[in-house]
């Protein structure tokens, strides 16, 4: 992967949920774009592995361990940005609640789905915005939605509703923050072949990636007849953060291999 002149070099980015999957791919992409990256994640073990890897390769990466629902930990993460780094002007909100329940969902299930996905996202965004200038901030935020925000899926009531809320939150934040020079967008990925999906297909269905992608009810649902790699979601996120997307705000970029087109 080569460095690209997208106006991101030297800027500081905060990536929540940056220790695994799409988050780790976003950290990788931003490192190669020349960013300084704060990885904010609940997992000290996975977060340290990602940070050590990129630090060893000479990139400026810093770990902040905490839950997006913990206001004190969020404050500490921003206060702990290493000396000499610029104020964070890029934020990628990936931390979320992954709860897949239908109408039988309990209040506890709903809180587990919505608290990190919406309330936590709002807490960390508020802290991020507080550190920016009142005008001409030249900042960008990308939130993680999903193709599940655009469709109905049986048994996914909690998850789909929380991701639909991300779309509404993104539009409202874009309107509220535009006068300050802060752009806010979201991305909606289709199925991504990450560790969790690999484990599910292998253990629950007995399928490796090739077999899963060949199955009409799995990879066959996508026009491109395959799942995405995490890097294929990280790339459009980097684009939305960059100066190349300077006139894009309040929108959702679907990254789904053509799923919603059918």
C-alpha positions in Angstrom: 0.0 0.0 0.0 1.5 3.3 -1.0 1.0 6.7 0.6 -1.4 8.9 -1.3 -1.6 12.7 -1.3 -5.1 13.2 0.1 -4.3 16.0 2.6 -4.2 13.6 5.6 -0.4 13.5 6.2 0.5 15.0 9.6 -3.0 15.1 10.9 -4.2 13.4 14.1 -7.1 10.9 13.9 -9.0 9.1 16.6 -10.4 5.7 15.7 -12.8 4.1 18.1 -13.0 0.3 17.9 -9.7 0.4 16.2 -8.1 -2.8 17.5 -9.7 -5.4 15.3 -11.5 -5.9 11.9 -12.5 -2.8 10.0 -11.1 -0.7 12.8 -7.6 -2.2 12.5 -7.8 -1.8 8.7 -8.7 1.9 9.2 -5.7 2.4 11.5 -3.5 0.7 8.8 -4.9 2.9 6.1 -4.4 6.1 8.1 -0.9 5.2 9.0 0.0 4.8 5.3 -1.8 8.1 4.7 0.7 9.7 7.1 -1.7 10.3 10.0 -0.9 10.2 13.6 -3.5 7.8 15.0 -5.1 7.4 18.5 -6.6 3.9 18.8 -9.4 4.0 21.3 -10.7 0.5 22.2 -12.0 -1.5 25.2 -9.5 -4.3 24.6 -6.0 -3.5 25.9 -4.7 -6.8 24.5 -5.8 -6.3 20.9 -5.2 -2.5 21.0 -1.7 -3.0 22.2 -1.0 -5.5 19.5 -2.1 -3.1 16.8 -0.3 -0.2 18.2 3.0 -2.1 18.8 2.8 -3.4 15.2 2.6 0.0 13.6 5.0 1.7 16.0 7.5 -1.0 15.2 7.1 0.0 11.5 7.8 3.6 12.4 4.3 5.0 12.5 2.9 7.4 15.1 0.2 5.4 16.9 -1.0 5.8 20.4 -3.3 3.5 22.5 -6.1 4.8 24.7 -8.0 2.0 26.5 -11.6 2.7 27.4 -15.3 2.3 26.7 -17.1 4.9 24.6 -19.7 5.0 27.3 -17.2 6.1 29.9 -17.0 9.9 29.8 -13.9 10.0 32.0 -12.1 7.5 29.8 -13.1 9.5 26.7 -11.8 12.7 28.3 -8.5 11.0 29.3 -8.0 9.7 25.7 -8.1 13.2 24.3 -6.1 14.7 27.1 -3.5 11.9 26.6 -2.8 12.7 23.0 1.1 12.6 22.9 2.9 15.9 23.2 3.9 17.3 19.8 0.9 15.8 18.0 -1.6 18.2 16.5 -5.1 18.5 17.9 -7.3 15.6 16.5 -9.2 16.8 13.5 -10.3 13.4 12.2 -12.7 11.0 14.0 -13.8 7.6 12.9 -16.6 6.2 15.1 -16.6 2.4 14.7 -17.4 1.2 18.3 -20.9 -0.2 18.4 -23.2 -2.7 20.0 -23.7 -5.9 18.1 -27.0 -7.3 19.3 -29.2 -9.3 17.0 -32.7 -9.8 18.5 -36.3 -9.5 17.3 -39.3 -8.2 19.1 -38.4 -10.5 22.0 -35.5 -8.2 22.8 -35.4 -7.1 26.5 -34.6 -3.6 27.7 -31.2 -4.9 28.5 -30.8 -6.0 24.9 -31.9 -2.6 23.6 -29.4 -0.8 25.9 -26.6 -3.1 24.7 -27.5 -2.3 21.1 -28.0 1.5 21.4 -25.8 2.6 24.3 -22.4 2.3 22.5 -23.8 2.8 19.0 -25.6 6.0 19.6 -24.9 7.4 23.1 -21.2 6.4 23.1 -20.8 7.8 19.6 -22.3 11.1 20.7 -20.1 11.3 23.9 -16.9 10.8 22.0 -18.0 13.1 19.1 -18.9 15.8 21.6 -15.4 15.6 23.2 -13.8 15.6 19.8 -15.7 18.7 18.7 -14.9 20.5 22.0 -11.2 20.5 21.1 -11.8 22.2 17.7 -11.9 25.9 16.8 -15.3 27.6 16.8 -14.8 28.3 13.1 -12.9 26.9 10.1 -12.1 23.7 12.0 -11.3 21.8 8.8 -12.3 18.6 10.5 -14.1 15.4 9.4 -16.1 12.7 11.1 -17.1 9.3 9.7 -19.6 7.1 11.5 -20.1 3.4 10.9 -23.6 2.5 9.7 -24.5 -0.7 7.7 -26.5 -2.0 4.8 -28.7 -3.2 7.6 -29.7 0.4 8.2 -31.4 0.4 4.7 -33.3 -2.9 4.8 -35.5 -5.1 7.0 -33.9 -8.4 8.2 -35.7 -11.1 10.2 -34.3 -11.3 13.8 -32.2 -8.1 13.4 -34.6 -5.6 14.9 -32.1 -4.3 17.5 -29.1 -4.1 15.2 -30.9 -2.6 12.2 -32.7 0.0 14.3 -29.5 1.1 15.9 -27.7 1.4 12.6 -30.7 3.3 11.1 -30.3 5.7 14.0 -26.7 6.3 13.0 -27.9 7.6 9.6 -30.2 10.1 11.3 -27.6 11.1 13.8 -25.1 11.7 11.0 -27.4 14.0 9.1 -28.3 16.0 12.2 -24.6 16.3 13.2 -23.7 17.4 9.7 -26.2 20.2 9.9 -25.2 21.3 13.4 -21.5 21.2 12.8 -21.3 22.6 9.2 -21.0 26.2 10.4 -17.8 25.2 12.2 -16.2 23.6 9.2 -16.8 20.1 10.4 -18.0 17.5 7.8 -19.9 14.4 9.1 -20.6 11.4 6.9 -21.2 7.6 7.3 -20.4 4.4 5.5 -22.7 1.4 5.1 -20.7 -1.8 4.5 -22.1 -5.1 3.3 -20.7 -8.3 4.8 -17.0 -8.0 5.6 -14.8 -11.1 5.9 -13.3 -10.5 9.3 -12.4 -12.8 12.1 -16.0 -12.9 13.5 -17.5 -13.7 10.1 -14.9 -16.3 9.4 -15.5 -18.0 12.7 -19.3 -18.0 12.2 -19.1 -19.4 8.6 -16.6 -22.0 9.7 -18.1 -23.1 13.0 -21.8 -22.7 12.4 -22.0 -23.4 8.7 -18.9 -25.5 8.0 -17.9 -23.1 5.2 -14.6 -21.6 4.3 -14.5 -18.3 2.5 -14.5 -19.7 -1.0 -17.5 -21.9 -0.2 -19.4 -19.1 1.6 -18.9 -16.7 -1.3 -20.0 -19.3 -3.8 -23.3 -20.0 -1.8 -26.3 -18.1 -3.3 -27.6 -17.2 0.2 -24.2 -15.8 1.3 -21.7 -14.3 -1.1 -24.2 -14.8 -3.9 -26.4 -12.1 -2.5 -23.9 -9.5 -3.7 -23.6 -8.4 -7.3 -19.8 -8.9 -7.0 -20.4 -12.4 -5.7 -18.1 -12.1 -2.7 -17.6 -10.4 0.7 -15.5 -7.3 1.3 -12.1 -7.3 2.8 -11.7 -4.8 5.7 -9.3 -2.7 3.6 -12.1 -2.1 1.1 -14.1 -0.3 3.8 -11.1 1.5 5.2 -10.4 3.1 1.8 -13.7 4.9 1.4 -13.5 6.0 5.0 -10.1 7.6 4.3 -11.6 9.3 1.2 -14.4 10.8 3.3 -11.9 12.1 5.8 -9.7 13.6 3.1 -9.7 16.9 1.2 -10.9 15.0 -1.8 -14.3 14.8 -0.1 -14.3 18.5 0.9 -17.9 19.1 -0.5 -19.4 16.0 0.9 -21.3 16.1 4.2 -24.5 14.6 5.7 -24.4 11.6 3.4 -24.0 7.9 3.6 -21.6 6.0 1.3 -22.7 2.5 0.6 -19.9 0.0 0.3 -21.8 -3.2 -0.4 -20.7 -4.9 -3.6 -24.0 -4.1 -5.2 -26.3 -5.7 -2.5 -28.8 -2.8 -2.3 -28.9 -2.5 -6.1 -30.8 -5.8 -6.5 
